[in-house]
Amino acid sequence: MLAKQTHARAEIELTNADGARPVRIAFAEDGHIWADHEGIWQDAGAYAANAWTTLEVQIAANPKSDRAEFRVNGREVLSRPLVFSEPAASVQRLLIRTRAFRGRGTSGKALPGG
């Protein structure tokens, strides 16, 4: 990720086919990267404007897994693995958004042709 500023928001989520968001990461307006651990945002350290930041998320290939290893620029940044924010048996999509999640939509149903 190449953030051009440290005072705006970008959210990165890994989702399943139905839109459940088990892994949620934010480049926040305070200049820090935040990772959602069981619905509680954890500070994963500062990021710099105009510098590449490498994010790594590793999830076991097991449908019963409910956690992910998270690294920033190759180093562990949290004291323990992230526990999923929302339950999901698989992770299939990458979503990048420049604003906070609105919590609106199709009530968990996929849009035709989406």
All heavy atoms as an XYZ file, in Angstrom:
876
protein
N       0.856     -1.159      0.000
C       0.000      0.000      0.000
C       0.907      1.228      0.000
O       1.877      1.277      0.746
C      -0.868     -0.031      1.261
C      -1.788      1.113      1.403
S      -3.230      0.865      0.401
C      -4.462      1.648      1.347
N       0.557      2.186     -0.822
C       1.300      3.442     -0.865
C       0.333      4.545     -0.446
O      -0.490      4.984     -1.236
C       1.852      3.722     -2.265
C       2.580      5.052     -2.437
C       3.814      5.129     -1.545
C       2.957      5.264     -3.885
N       0.429      4.946      0.802
C      -0.413      6.037      1.312
C       0.228      7.360      0.928
O       1.415      7.564      1.155
C      -0.554      5.925      2.821
N      -0.549      8.247      0.364
C      -0.034      9.553     -0.031
C      -0.145     10.578      1.092
O       0.418     11.655      0.994
C      -0.785     10.062     -1.271
C      -0.452      9.280     -2.514
C       0.984      9.523     -2.885
C       1.310      9.030     -4.256
N       2.659      9.409     -4.649
N      -0.887     10.257      2.134
C      -1.011     11.152      3.283
C      -1.305     10.328      4.527
O      -1.660      9.169      4.414
C      -2.124     12.177      3.061
C      -3.508     11.587      3.031
C      -4.184     11.745      1.683
O      -3.725     12.486      0.854
N      -5.262     11.045      1.479
N      -1.145     10.934      5.678
C      -1.407     10.237      6.934
C      -2.602     10.836      7.673
O      -2.803     10.535      8.845
C      -0.168     10.279      7.852
O       0.183     11.646      8.072
C       0.999      9.527      7.253
N      -3.402     11.645      7.006
C      -4.548     12.279      7.658
C      -5.874     11.924      6.966
O      -6.865     12.621      7.118
C      -4.363     13.799      7.705
C      -4.240     14.418      6.347
N      -3.058     14.424      5.656
C      -5.151     15.016      5.556
C      -3.244     15.021      4.495
N      -4.526     15.387      4.406
N      -5.872     10.831      6.199
C      -7.091     10.361      5.549
C      -7.239      8.872      5.849
O      -6.336      8.253      6.405
C      -7.029     10.610      4.054
N      -8.360      8.303      5.493
C      -8.645      6.918      5.854
C      -8.692      6.025      4.615
O      -9.252      6.393      3.592
C      -9.970      6.829      6.582
C     -10.265      5.458      7.148
C     -11.477      5.511      8.073
N     -11.619      4.290      8.820
C     -11.035      4.033      9.979
N     -10.267      4.956     10.532
N     -11.213      2.890     10.599
N      -8.123      4.831      4.755
C      -8.271      3.761      3.775
C      -8.497      2.481      4.557
O      -7.761      2.191      5.504
C      -7.035      3.633      2.903
N      -9.524      1.736      4.199
C      -9.830      0.478      4.867
C      -9.624     -0.677      3.909
O      -9.982     -0.589      2.738
C     -11.255      0.478      5.414
C     -11.443      1.474      6.528
C     -12.764      1.316      7.261
O     -13.578      0.447      6.893
O     -12.971      2.081      8.215
N      -9.038     -1.741      4.426
C      -8.778     -2.952      3.660
C      -9.475     -4.091      4.388
O      -9.295     -4.260      5.599
C      -7.266     -3.231      3.564
C      -6.567     -2.044      2.915
C      -6.996     -4.529      2.826
C      -5.059     -2.069      3.066
N     -10.258     -4.859      3.646
C     -10.970     -5.977      4.259
C     -10.833     -7.222      3.396
O     -10.796     -7.142      2.171
C     -12.456     -5.651      4.420
C     -12.692     -4.489      5.347
C     -14.133     -4.028      5.396
O     -14.924     -4.381      4.497
O     -14.453     -3.311      6.332
N     -10.747     -8.354      4.060
C     -10.855     -9.641      3.391
C     -12.255    -10.140      3.717
O     -12.661    -10.139      4.889
C      -9.797    -10.612      3.903
C      -8.347    -10.158      3.690
C      -7.381    -11.176      4.265
C      -8.056     -9.917      2.229
N     -13.004    -10.542      2.683
C     -14.395    -10.928      2.891
C     -14.660    -12.312      2.305
O     -13.893    -12.823      1.490
C     -15.363     -9.928      2.224
O     -15.297    -10.068      0.807
C     -15.033     -8.496      2.612
N     -15.797    -12.884      2.726
C     -16.242    -14.111      2.077
C     -17.183    -13.741      0.938
O     -17.413    -12.561      0.666
C     -16.875    -15.075      3.086
C     -18.216    -14.618      3.603
O     -18.756    -13.589      3.214
N     -18.779    -15.401      4.510
N     -17.744    -14.727      0.270
C     -18.602    -14.471     -0.896
C     -19.868    -13.709     -0.537
O     -20.442    -13.024     -1.373
C     -18.963    -15.791     -1.571
N     -20.307    -13.787      0.720
C     -21.538    -13.118      1.142
C     -21.293    -11.746      1.761
O     -22.234    -11.101      2.215
C     -22.290    -13.995      2.142
C     -22.749    -15.297      1.501
O     -23.175    -15.261      0.338
O     -22.661    -16.340      2.173
N     -20.056    -11.317      1.826
C     -19.754     -9.993      2.353
C     -19.396     -9.944      3.826
O     -19.169     -8.859      4.361
N     -19.331    -11.104      4.516
C     -18.850    -11.097      5.901
C     -17.399    -10.633      5.888
O     -16.639    -10.951      4.968
C     -18.966    -12.478      6.529
N     -16.997     -9.853      6.894
C     -15.682     -9.216      6.915
C     -14.846     -9.742      8.083
O     -14.710     -9.093      9.108
C     -15.869     -7.703      7.022
C     -16.750     -7.149      5.916
C     -17.142     -5.700      6.098
N     -17.805     -5.470      7.366
C     -17.612     -4.394      8.131
N     -16.796     -3.450      7.769
N     -18.259     -4.260      9.257
N     -14.242    -10.924      7.941
C     -13.477    -11.471      9.052
C     -12.180    -10.727      9.360
O     -11.751    -10.658     10.499
C     -13.196    -12.903      8.631
C     -13.304    -12.898      7.151
C     -14.314    -11.845      6.814
N     -11.536    -10.146      8.332
C     -10.269     -9.429      8.530
C     -10.461     -7.989      8.073
O     -10.831     -7.732      6.939
C      -9.117    -10.101      7.749
C      -7.828     -9.302      7.920
C      -8.927    -11.541      8.208
N     -10.200     -7.065      9.017
C     -10.383     -5.633      8.735
C      -9.158     -4.863      9.198
O      -8.720     -4.988     10.341
C     -11.634     -5.136      9.451
C     -12.848     -5.853      8.950
C     -14.106     -5.708      9.743
N     -14.255     -4.524     10.558
C     -15.274     -4.327     11.367
N     -16.224     -5.214     11.477
N     -15.344     -3.236     12.085
N      -8.616     -4.056      8.290
C      -7.410     -3.270      8.555
C      -7.686     -1.845      8.081
O      -8.352     -1.647      7.069
C      -6.197     -3.865      7.803
C      -5.948     -5.308      8.266
C      -4.955     -2.998      7.991
C      -5.073     -6.100      7.338
N      -7.167     -0.858      8.804
C      -7.382      0.537      8.403
C      -6.079      1.323      8.486
O      -5.335      1.205      9.464
C      -8.438      1.190      9.291
N      -5.829      2.105      7.447
C      -4.836      3.171      7.504
C      -5.646      4.375      7.956
O      -6.458      4.901      7.193
C      -4.217      3.417      6.127
C      -3.174      2.401      5.742
C      -3.515      1.103      5.444
C      -1.838      2.772      5.679
C      -2.552      0.176      5.088
C      -0.866      1.855      5.316
C      -1.225      0.547      5.026
N      -5.476      4.791      9.190
C      -6.386      5.761      9.797
C      -5.871      7.191      9.731
O      -4.702      7.442      9.433
C      -6.654      5.375     11.259
N      -6.794      8.090     10.055
C      -6.525      9.528     10.011
C      -5.497      9.982     11.044
O      -4.990     11.093     10.954
C      -7.820     10.315     10.248
C      -8.953      9.985      9.315
C      -9.824      8.820      9.765
O      -9.425      8.031     10.649
O     -10.918      8.684      9.214
N      -5.187      9.130     12.006
C      -4.200      9.483     13.029
C      -2.779      9.074     12.655
O      -1.864      9.180     13.462
C      -4.588      8.880     14.375
C      -4.559      7.357     14.391
O      -4.297      6.737     13.332
O      -4.790      6.778     15.465
N      -2.581      8.568     11.406
C      -1.254      8.160     10.962
C      -0.853      6.775     11.426
O       0.311      6.406     11.304
N      -1.814      6.000     11.925
C      -1.530      4.643     12.400
C      -2.322      3.620     11.600
O      -3.403      3.918     11.072
C      -1.881      4.509     13.885
C      -0.852      5.099     14.779
N      -0.080      4.366     15.634
C      -0.438      6.373     14.929
C       0.752      5.159     16.279
N       0.548      6.393     15.862
N      -1.778      2.405     11.548
C      -2.483      1.262     10.980
C      -3.216      0.591     12.137
O      -2.637      0.384     13.209
C      -1.501      0.276     10.327
C      -0.758      0.956      9.181
C      -2.227     -0.980      9.857
C       0.408      0.157      8.648
N      -4.474      0.278     11.917
C      -5.286     -0.381     12.934
C      -5.808     -1.693     12.379
O      -6.159     -1.777     11.210
C      -6.452      0.520     13.347
C      -6.003      1.742     14.069
C      -5.575      2.910     13.517
C      -5.910      1.916     15.475
N      -5.216      3.813     14.498
C      -5.418      3.217     15.710
C      -6.194      1.106     16.567
C      -5.206      3.722     16.986
C      -5.992      1.605     17.840
C      -5.502      2.891     18.044
N      -5.856     -2.729     13.224
C      -6.373     -4.036     12.833
C      -7.487     -4.411     13.800
O      -7.347     -4.262     15.018
C      -5.259     -5.076     12.874
N      -8.590     -4.881     13.257
C      -9.750     -5.244     14.070
C      -9.571     -6.664     14.592
O      -9.480     -7.619     13.831
C     -11.023     -5.142     13.225
C     -12.280     -5.268     14.058
O     -12.262     -5.971     15.078
O     -13.287     -4.668     13.670
N      -9.501     -6.809     15.905
C      -9.336     -8.093     16.587
C     -10.604     -8.351     17.392
O     -10.847     -7.673     18.395
C      -8.107     -8.035     17.491
C      -7.970     -9.205     18.410
N      -7.497    -10.422     17.967
C      -8.254     -9.344     19.712
C      -7.493    -11.261     18.991
N      -7.939    -10.621     20.056
N     -11.453     -9.252     16.919
C     -12.717     -9.585     17.591
C     -13.593     -8.366     17.826
O     -14.227     -8.223     18.862
C     -12.464    -10.280     18.925
C     -12.175    -11.732     18.817
C     -12.122    -12.415     20.165
O     -11.304    -11.997     21.014
O     -12.891    -13.357     20.370
N     -13.587     -7.433     16.868
C     -14.422     -6.252     16.987
C     -13.795     -5.100     17.751
O     -14.414     -4.062     17.930
N     -12.550     -5.257     18.188
C     -11.841     -4.197     18.913
C     -10.621     -3.805     18.085
O      -9.786     -4.650     17.746
C     -11.401     -4.671     20.316
C     -12.620     -5.077     21.133
C     -10.591     -3.585     21.018
C     -12.293     -5.794     22.417
N     -10.529     -2.528     17.744
C      -9.420     -2.054     16.923
C      -8.137     -2.004     17.742
O      -8.106     -1.440     18.826
C      -9.744     -0.679     16.339
C     -10.791     -0.752     15.267
C     -12.126     -0.532     15.406
C     -10.593     -1.086     13.902
N     -12.779     -0.705     14.214
C     -11.841     -1.047     13.262
C      -9.473     -1.417     13.139
C     -12.013     -1.325     11.909
C      -9.643     -1.680     11.786
C     -10.898     -1.639     11.184
N      -7.070     -2.625     17.203
C      -5.753     -2.687     17.840
C      -4.766     -1.852     17.021
O      -4.718     -1.964     15.792
C      -5.260     -4.136     17.892
C      -6.205     -5.089     18.578
C      -6.243     -4.879     20.072
O      -5.208     -4.682     20.702
N      -7.434     -4.900     20.638
N      -3.959     -1.053     17.687
C      -2.955     -0.222     17.031
C      -1.806     -1.106     16.553
O      -1.181     -1.805     17.335
C      -2.449      0.832     18.017
C      -1.569      1.884     17.373
O      -1.104      1.687     16.231
O      -1.342      2.916     18.028
N      -1.527     -1.060     15.248
C      -0.454     -1.861     14.658
C       0.743     -0.995     14.265
O       1.604     -1.439     13.521
C      -0.988     -2.622     13.442
N       0.784      0.244     14.743
C       1.926      1.103     14.503
C       1.676      2.190     13.471
O       0.665      2.191     12.776
N       2.615      3.103     13.393
C       2.499      4.255     12.502
C       2.877      3.879     11.070
O       3.608      2.921     10.844
C       3.407      5.377     12.995
N       2.363      4.638     10.133
C       2.768      4.517      8.737
C       3.175      5.899      8.250
O       2.826      6.910      8.841
C       1.656      3.912      7.870
C       0.426      4.773      7.686
C       0.284      5.597      6.578
C      -0.604      4.764      8.629
C      -0.847      6.382      6.407
C      -1.739      5.542      8.460
C      -1.854      6.349      7.352
O      -2.964      7.129      7.182
N       3.943      5.929      7.157
C       4.461      7.197      6.637
C       3.836      7.508      5.283
O       3.548      6.606      4.497
C       5.976      7.112      6.490
N       3.650      8.778      5.016
C       3.164      9.221      3.709
C       4.253      8.997      2.661
O       5.445      9.114      2.957
C       2.778     10.696      3.767
N       3.828      8.652      1.454
C       4.722      8.463      0.310
C       5.764      7.375      0.520
O       6.848      7.430     -0.065
C       5.398      9.782     -0.071
C       4.382     10.807     -0.501
O       3.562     10.544     -1.375
N       4.402     11.968      0.137
N       5.450      6.387      1.349
C       6.332      5.243      1.560
C       5.504      3.964      1.438
O       4.390      3.888      1.955
C       6.981      5.316      2.948
N       6.047      2.977      0.734
C       5.336      1.707      0.580
C       5.274      0.979      1.917
O       6.260      0.917      2.641
C       6.017      0.828     -0.456
C       5.741      1.267     -1.852
C       6.554      2.023     -2.661
C       4.564      0.988     -2.609
N       5.935      2.231     -3.876
C       4.716      1.605     -3.871
C       3.391      0.298     -2.342
C       3.749      1.533     -4.864
C       2.422      0.217     -3.328
C       2.607      0.834     -4.574
N       4.116      0.424      2.220
C       3.912     -0.398      3.408
C       3.437     -1.767      2.941
O       2.465     -1.861      2.191
C       2.850      0.216      4.343
O       3.271      1.536      4.710
C       2.654     -0.612      5.586
N       4.126     -2.810      3.356
C       3.753     -4.169      2.982
C       2.929     -4.787      4.104
O       3.374     -4.823      5.251
C       5.001     -5.037      2.733
O       5.778     -4.432      1.705
C       4.630     -6.445      2.333
N       1.740     -5.234      3.763
C       0.863     -5.907      4.714
C       0.805     -7.379      4.353
O       0.649     -7.726      3.180
C      -0.547     -5.328      4.659
C      -0.683     -3.826      4.872
C      -2.130     -3.408      4.661
C      -0.219     -3.436      6.250
N       0.916     -8.247      5.354
C       0.801     -9.683      5.140
C      -0.270    -10.221      6.082
O      -0.246     -9.938      7.282
C       2.113    -10.391      5.449
C       3.275     -9.971      4.578
C       4.572    -10.592      5.054
O       4.649    -11.842      5.118
O       5.484     -9.822      5.399
N      -1.187    -10.977      5.522
C      -2.224    -11.645      6.307
C      -2.153    -13.114      5.954
O      -2.239    -13.487      4.785
C      -3.627    -11.089      5.991
C      -4.686    -11.841      6.775
C      -3.694     -9.601      6.288
N      -1.970    -13.963      6.960
C      -1.876    -15.392      6.725
C      -2.990    -16.085      7.504
O      -3.089    -15.943      8.723
C      -0.519    -15.918      7.168
C      -0.313    -17.376      6.879
C       1.079    -17.843      7.250
O       1.910    -17.069      7.723
N       1.345    -19.101      7.049
N      -3.830    -16.812      6.774
C      -4.945    -17.541      7.364
C      -4.747    -19.013      7.052
O      -4.464    -19.376      5.899
C      -6.292    -17.063      6.785
C      -6.466    -15.566      7.030
C      -7.451    -17.850      7.381
C      -7.632    -14.946      6.306
N      -4.906    -19.874      8.046
C      -4.769    -21.313      7.830
C      -5.820    -21.794      6.835
O      -6.952    -21.312      6.832
C      -4.915    -22.059      9.155
N      -5.446    -22.746      5.996
C      -6.372    -23.312      5.008
C      -7.269    -24.341      5.694
O      -7.230    -25.527      5.415
C      -5.591    -23.941      3.868
N      -8.082    -23.861      6.599
C      -8.965    -24.719      7.386
C     -10.271    -23.961      7.588
O     -10.261    -22.863      8.156
C      -8.297    -25.022      8.737
C      -9.160    -25.830      9.662
O     -10.358    -25.999      9.455
N      -8.550    -26.340     10.716
N     -11.411    -24.508      7.150
C     -12.670    -23.769      7.290
C     -13.063    -23.491      8.742
O     -13.915    -22.651      8.989
C     -13.697    -24.660      6.589
C     -13.058    -25.983      6.435
C     -11.575    -25.789      6.491
N     -12.421    -24.151      9.701
C     -12.726    -23.894     11.113
C     -11.811    -22.835     11.716
O     -11.972    -22.447     12.858
C     -12.640    -25.192     11.913
C     -13.715    -26.180     11.512
C     -13.700    -27.401     12.368
C     -14.812    -28.333     11.914
N     -14.980    -29.455     12.775
N     -10.842    -22.358     10.926
C      -9.937    -21.321     11.413
C     -10.705    -20.029     11.641
O     -11.584    -19.666     10.872
C      -8.817    -21.076     10.407
O      -7.969    -20.053     10.873
N     -10.372    -19.349     12.716
C     -11.034    -18.071     13.008
C     -10.020    -16.995     13.370
O     -10.330    -16.039     14.052
C     -12.050    -18.237     14.131
C     -11.404    -18.546     15.473
O     -10.194    -18.866     15.509
O     -12.106    -18.472     16.489
N      -8.790    -17.168     12.886
C      -7.747    -16.189     13.199
C      -6.756    -16.047     12.054
O      -6.694    -16.890     11.184
C      -7.048    -16.520     14.507
C      -6.553    -17.899     14.673
C      -6.220    -18.243     16.141
N      -7.430    -18.606     16.853
C      -7.822    -18.088     18.007
N      -7.079    -17.209     18.614
N      -8.937    -18.454     18.587
N      -6.022    -14.965     12.099
C      -5.052    -14.663     11.044
C      -3.791    -14.070     11.657
O      -3.851    -13.335     12.631
C      -5.656    -13.666     10.053
N      -2.660    -14.425     11.071
C      -1.395    -13.783     11.429
C      -1.319    -12.479     10.629
O      -1.695    -12.438      9.459
C      -0.217    -14.679     11.058
C      -0.198    -16.015     11.762
C       0.147    -15.903     13.228
O       0.820    -14.923     13.616
O      -0.276    -16.787     13.990
N      -0.833    -11.423     11.250
C      -0.775    -10.125     10.595
C       0.604     -9.517     10.795
O       1.096     -9.413     11.909
C      -1.863     -9.207     11.177
C      -1.865     -7.819     10.608
C      -1.981     -7.603      9.247
C      -1.769     -6.718     11.436
C      -1.988     -6.321      8.713
C      -1.781     -5.426     10.922
C      -1.891     -5.237      9.555
N       1.232     -9.136      9.664
C       2.556     -8.521      9.699
C       2.547     -7.235      8.877
O       1.863     -7.150      7.859
C       3.598     -9.491      9.148
C       3.894    -10.660     10.073
C       4.904    -11.627      9.487
N       4.347    -12.505      8.479
C       3.540    -13.531      8.712
N       3.176    -13.820      9.941
N       3.094    -14.283      7.729
N       3.320     -6.276      9.326
C       3.523     -5.021      8.602
C       5.016     -4.921      8.318
O       5.835     -5.005      9.241
C       3.025     -3.800      9.413
C       3.347     -2.514      8.687
C       1.536     -3.917      9.702
N       5.358     -4.773      7.045
C       6.761     -4.709      6.621
C       7.583     -5.865      7.176
O       8.712     -5.698      7.625
C       7.376     -3.357      6.996
C       6.730     -2.228      6.242
O       6.338     -2.374      5.090
N       6.594     -1.087      6.894
N       6.965     -7.063      7.179
C       7.658     -8.285      7.572
C       7.745     -8.570      9.052
O       8.312     -9.574      9.449
N       7.185     -7.714      9.892
C       7.301     -7.976     11.340
C       5.926     -8.071     11.995
O       4.979     -7.415     11.592
C       8.161     -6.931     12.027
C       7.615     -5.551     12.025
C       8.571     -4.551     12.710
N       7.963     -3.253     12.710
C       7.108     -2.812     13.642
N       6.812     -3.559     14.666
N       6.571     -1.607     13.553
N       5.867     -8.933     13.004
C       4.641     -9.080     13.793
C       4.401     -7.759     14.520
O       5.309     -7.216     15.141
C       4.794    -10.193     14.823
C       5.034    -11.561     14.229
C       3.774    -12.222     13.723
O       2.672    -11.847     14.156
O       3.900    -13.111     12.875
N       3.198     -7.242     14.455
C       2.915     -5.937     15.058
C       1.900     -6.018     16.191
O       1.696     -5.036     16.898
C       2.427     -4.928     13.997
C       3.562     -4.561     13.052
C       1.238     -5.467     13.227
N       1.300     -7.177     16.375
C       0.330     -7.356     17.452
C       0.830     -8.458     18.375
O       1.626     -9.303     17.978
C      -1.046     -7.717     16.873
C      -1.622     -6.698     15.890
C      -2.905     -7.236     15.272
C      -1.883     -5.363     16.575
N       0.341     -8.471     19.587
C       0.832     -9.433     20.569
C       0.321    -10.851     20.337
O       0.875    -11.795     20.880
C       0.448     -8.977     21.979
O      -0.963     -8.879     22.095
N      -0.717    -10.989     19.510
C      -1.239    -12.327     19.204
C      -1.987    -12.280     17.882
O      -2.266    -11.203     17.367
C      -2.144    -12.822     20.330
C      -3.317    -11.938     20.605
C      -4.069    -12.417     21.837
N      -5.159    -11.508     22.117
C      -6.342    -11.890     22.512
N      -6.597    -13.153     22.688
N      -7.278    -11.004     22.742
N      -2.311    -13.457     17.314
C      -3.032    -13.453     16.036
C      -4.375    -12.738     16.143
O      -5.001    -12.704     17.204
C      -3.245    -14.941     15.741
C      -2.202    -15.640     16.537
C      -1.989    -14.801     17.758
N      -4.799    -12.162     15.016
C      -6.111    -11.522     14.958
C      -7.194    -12.588     14.978
O      -7.142    -13.539     14.213
C      -6.259    -10.743     13.651
C      -5.463     -9.475     13.477
C      -5.682     -8.919     12.075
C      -5.866     -8.458     14.500
N      -8.168    -12.435     15.840
C      -9.347    -13.293     15.807
C     -10.356    -12.590     14.913
O     -10.522    -11.369     14.995
C      -9.913    -13.535     17.225
C     -11.223    -14.310     17.167
C      -8.890    -14.283     18.075
N     -10.999    -13.348     14.030
C     -11.906    -12.776     13.048
C     -12.922    -11.838     13.684
O     -13.464    -12.116     14.747
C     -12.661    -13.870     12.302
C     -11.846    -14.634     11.298
C     -12.419    -15.671     10.591
C     -10.513    -14.337     11.040
C     -11.698    -16.386      9.654
C      -9.786    -15.047     10.106
C     -10.388    -16.085      9.411
N     -13.221    -10.757     12.994
C     -14.228     -9.789     13.413
C     -15.633    -10.331     13.183
O     -16.551    -10.022     13.933
C     -14.081     -8.488     12.638
O     -12.799     -7.967     12.829
N     -15.800    -11.089     12.113
C     -17.076    -11.716     11.779
C     -16.776    -13.150     11.355
O     -15.764    -13.399     10.707
C     -17.770    -10.971     10.635
C     -18.129     -9.546     10.982
C     -18.750     -8.777      9.812
O     -18.905     -9.341      8.708
O     -19.066     -7.596     10.014
N     -17.644    -14.100     11.700
C     -17.378    -15.483     11.309
C     -17.432    -15.668      9.800
O     -18.261    -15.074      9.116
C     -18.486    -16.281     12.007
C     -19.525    -15.291     12.372
C     -18.876    -13.952     12.459
N     -16.519    -16.507      9.283
C     -16.495    -16.823      7.859
C     -15.735    -18.131      7.677
O     -14.663    -18.305      8.250
C     -15.829    -15.714      7.063
N     -16.302    -19.048      6.903
C     -15.642    -20.329      6.646
C     -14.586    -20.209      5.555
O     -13.731    -21.079      5.422
C     -16.675    -21.384      6.259
N     -14.634    -19.124      4.775
C     -13.635    -18.913      3.730
C     -13.423    -17.413      3.546
O     -14.262    -16.602      3.931
C     -14.092    -19.537      2.410
O     -15.228    -18.859      1.906
N     -12.284    -17.084      2.986
C     -11.979    -15.701      2.634
C     -11.712    -15.698      1.140
O     -10.846    -16.418      0.660
C     -10.760    -15.178      3.427
C     -10.383    -13.796      2.971
C     -11.069    -15.186      4.916
N     -12.492    -14.906      0.395
C     -12.434    -14.983     -1.057
C     -12.161    -13.656     -1.756
O     -11.801    -13.642     -2.912
C     -13.755    -15.536     -1.594
C     -14.075    -16.900     -1.067
C     -15.439    -17.387     -1.529
O     -16.128    -16.730     -2.288
N     -15.820    -18.547     -1.048
N     -12.360    -12.541     -1.069
C     -12.285    -11.251     -1.759
C     -11.473    -10.239     -0.971
O     -11.427    -10.285      0.249
C     -13.691    -10.709     -1.982
C     -14.504    -11.624     -2.859
C     -15.920    -11.186     -2.997
N     -16.618    -12.155     -3.832
C     -17.898    -12.194     -4.016
N     -18.679    -11.302     -3.444
N     -18.451    -13.101     -4.783
N     -10.876     -9.320     -1.702
C     -10.145     -8.201     -1.121
C     -10.924     -6.940     -1.441
O     -11.268     -6.694     -2.597
C      -8.743     -8.118     -1.728
C      -7.937     -6.861     -1.404
C      -7.525     -6.861      0.058
C      -6.725     -6.768     -2.302
N     -11.208     -6.157     -0.426
C     -11.959     -4.924     -0.608
C     -11.111     -3.768     -0.075
O     -10.574     -3.854      1.033
C     -13.277     -5.006      0.158
C     -14.149     -3.785      0.039
C     -15.429     -4.157     -0.686
C     -14.470     -3.267      1.400
N     -10.981     -2.711     -0.854
C     -10.275     -1.504     -0.416
C     -11.252     -0.348     -0.548
O     -11.867     -0.160     -1.594
C      -9.008     -1.252     -1.253
C      -8.060     -2.451     -1.124
C      -8.325      0.032     -0.808
C      -6.870     -2.401     -2.033
N     -11.394      0.413      0.523
C     -12.373      1.498      0.576
C     -11.690      2.730      1.173
O     -10.865      2.618      2.066
C     -13.545      1.030      1.459
C     -14.635      1.992      1.651
C     -15.776      1.430      2.527
N     -15.311      0.794      3.735
C     -15.353     -0.532      3.957
N     -15.834     -1.354      3.073
N     -14.917     -1.031      5.090
N     -12.059      3.906      0.718
C     -11.442      5.134      1.227
C     -12.299      5.833      2.271
O     -12.034      6.982      2.609
C     -11.139      6.110      0.076
O     -12.352      6.385     -0.628
C     -10.108      5.539     -0.871
N     -13.282      5.158      2.792
C     -14.104      5.699      3.873
C     -14.477      4.568      4.817
O     -14.310      3.403      4.495
C     -15.390      6.315      3.330
C     -15.138      7.507      2.460
C     -16.428      8.052      1.937
N     -16.113      9.078      0.964
C     -16.656     10.261      0.972
N     -17.532     10.579      1.874
N     -16.318     11.131      0.066
N     -15.035      4.913      5.938
C     -15.474      3.895      6.886
C     -16.660      3.122      6.316
O     -17.439      3.646      5.517
C     -15.862      4.542      8.214
N     -16.814      1.884      6.729
C     -17.925      1.026      6.317
C     -19.244      1.668      6.724
O     -19.396      2.135      7.847
C     -17.769     -0.340      6.981
C     -18.827     -1.329      6.623
C     -18.892     -1.859      5.357
C     -19.756     -1.734      7.569
C     -19.862     -2.790      5.030
C     -20.727     -2.653      7.249
C     -20.781     -3.182      5.972
N     -20.210      1.688      5.807
C     -21.485      2.350      6.074
C     -22.504      1.459      6.764
O     -23.487      1.944      7.295
C     -22.096      2.868      4.769
C     -21.330      4.024      4.211
C     -21.985      4.542      2.986
N     -21.890      3.525      1.939
C     -22.431      3.633      0.749
N     -23.138      4.686      0.438
N     -22.288      2.705     -0.144
N     -22.321      0.145      6.716
C     -23.258     -0.747      7.377
C     -24.622     -0.794      6.717
O     -25.598     -1.118      7.346
N     -24.688     -0.416      5.457
C     -25.947     -0.471      4.723
C     -25.767     -1.406      3.543
O     -24.675     -1.812      3.212
C     -26.307      0.913      4.180
C     -26.490      1.919      5.256
C     -26.846      3.278      4.739
N     -26.899      3.385      3.303
C     -26.879      4.525      2.647
N     -26.830      5.642      3.308
N     -26.925      4.576      1.346
N     -26.835     -1.755      2.916
C     -26.691     -2.587      1.733
C     -27.852     -3.524      1.555
O     -28.997     -3.141      1.713
N     -27.543     -4.776      1.272
C     -28.554     -5.736      0.870
C     -28.853     -6.762      1.950
O     -29.237     -7.884      1.658
C     -28.109     -6.451     -0.408
O     -26.880     -7.127     -0.125
C     -27.924     -5.479     -1.549
N     -28.652     -6.421      3.207
C     -28.928     -7.327      4.322
C     -28.202     -8.660      4.202
O     -28.753     -9.704      4.471
C     -30.438     -7.557      4.450
O     -31.101     -6.346      4.635
N     -26.952     -8.614      3.763
C     -26.142     -9.821      3.678
C     -26.360    -10.637      2.425
O     -25.785    -11.698      2.276
N     -27.204    -10.176      1.506
C     -27.459    -10.929      0.274
C     -26.602    -10.362     -0.852
O     -26.420     -9.167     -0.965
C     -28.935    -10.830     -0.090
C     -29.827    -11.466      0.951
C     -31.269    -11.421      0.519
C     -32.083    -12.138      1.545
N     -33.051    -11.350      2.205
N     -26.100    -11.262     -1.678
C     -25.291    -10.840     -2.817
C     -26.163    -10.124     -3.841
O     -27.308    -10.508     -4.066
C     -24.606    -12.036     -3.445
N     -25.630     -9.089     -4.447
C     -26.329     -8.393     -5.515
C     -26.237     -9.199     -6.804
O     -25.190     -9.786     -7.098
C     -25.720     -7.012     -5.745
C     -25.865     -6.014     -4.622
C     -25.024     -4.773     -4.918
C     -27.318     -5.623     -4.449
N     -27.288     -9.255     -7.610
C     -27.207     -9.954     -8.895
C     -26.092     -9.365     -9.748
O     -25.996     -8.158     -9.906
C     -28.587     -9.708     -9.529
C     -29.479     -9.326     -8.387
C     -28.605     -8.658     -7.381
N     -25.240    -10.232    -10.275
C     -24.142     -9.778    -11.123
C     -23.009     -9.099    -10.375
O     -22.100     -8.562    -10.972
N     -23.074     -9.098     -9.003
C     -22.062     -8.429     -8.191
C     -20.761     -9.176     -8.144
O     -20.655    -10.323     -8.488
